[in-house]
Amino acid sequence: MDASSVELLGLIAGCLTTGSFIPQVFKILKTRDVSGISLVMYVAFTLGVMLWCIYGISNGQIAIVAANGITLALASVILGMKIRYR
């Protein structure tokens, strides 16, 4: 694969994995039910995604920065609602 194909693959993967958080965010916003979400898991996950963003910025990897930046925003919303509505 050439470099542009690898970058496209990364962007597609990022869209799929990041997009998977959107239904969860909307469900929590609608129901305010966070009982099925682990606080410890979301704290660890959000910190991990933040570190992936830093890694991507450090290496100039746009696909990693874009996907993890959006995931960080969505995970932070879920984490915030978990703390607020528990």
C-alpha positions in Angstrom: 0.0 0.0 0.0 1.2 3.5 -0.7 1.2 6.2 1.9 -2.1 7.8 0.8 -3.8 4.5 0.9 -2.6 3.8 4.4 -3.7 7.3 5.5 -7.2 6.6 3.9 -7.4 3.3 5.7 -6.6 5.1 9.0 -9.2 7.7 8.4 -11.9 5.1 7.6 -11.0 3.1 10.7 -11.2 6.3 12.7 -14.6 7.2 11.4 -16.0 3.8 12.2 -14.6 3.5 15.7 -15.4 7.1 16.6 -18.8 7.0 15.1 -19.7 4.0 17.3 -19.8 6.4 20.3 -22.4 8.7 18.8 -25.5 6.5 19.5 -24.3 6.0 23.1 -24.0 9.8 23.6 -27.5 10.4 22.2 -29.0 7.5 24.3 -27.6 8.9 27.5 -28.6 12.5 26.6 -32.2 11.2 26.0 -32.6 8.8 29.0 -30.0 10.2 31.5 -29.4 6.5 32.3 -25.7 5.8 33.0 -26.2 2.8 35.2 -24.6 0.4 32.7 -21.4 2.5 32.3 -18.4 1.9 34.4 -16.8 5.1 35.8 -13.4 3.5 36.1 -13.5 2.2 32.6 -14.5 5.6 31.1 -11.8 7.4 33.1 -9.1 5.0 31.9 -10.5 5.1 28.3 -10.7 8.9 28.2 -7.1 9.2 29.5 -5.9 6.7 27.0 -7.6 8.5 24.1 -6.0 11.7 25.3 -2.6 10.1 25.2 -3.3 8.7 21.7 -4.0 12.3 20.6 -0.7 13.5 22.1 1.0 10.6 20.4 -0.6 11.5 17.0 0.3 15.2 17.4 3.9 14.3 18.3 4.2 12.1 15.2 2.2 14.3 12.8 -0.3 11.5 12.2 -3.5 13.3 11.1 -5.7 10.1 11.1 -4.8 9.4 14.8 -5.3 13.0 15.9 -8.6 13.4 14.1 -10.1 10.1 15.2 -8.9 10.3 18.8 -9.7 14.0 19.1 -13.4 13.4 18.2 -13.5 10.2 20.3 -12.0 12.2 23.2 -14.8 14.8 22.9 -17.5 12.1 22.8 -16.0 10.0 25.6 -15.6 13.2 27.7 -19.4 13.9 27.2 -20.2 10.3 28.4 -17.8 10.6 31.3 -19.2 13.9 32.3 -22.8 12.6 32.2 -21.7 9.5 34.2 -20.3 11.7 36.9 -23.4 14.1 36.8 -26.2 11.5 36.7 -24.8 8.7 38.9 
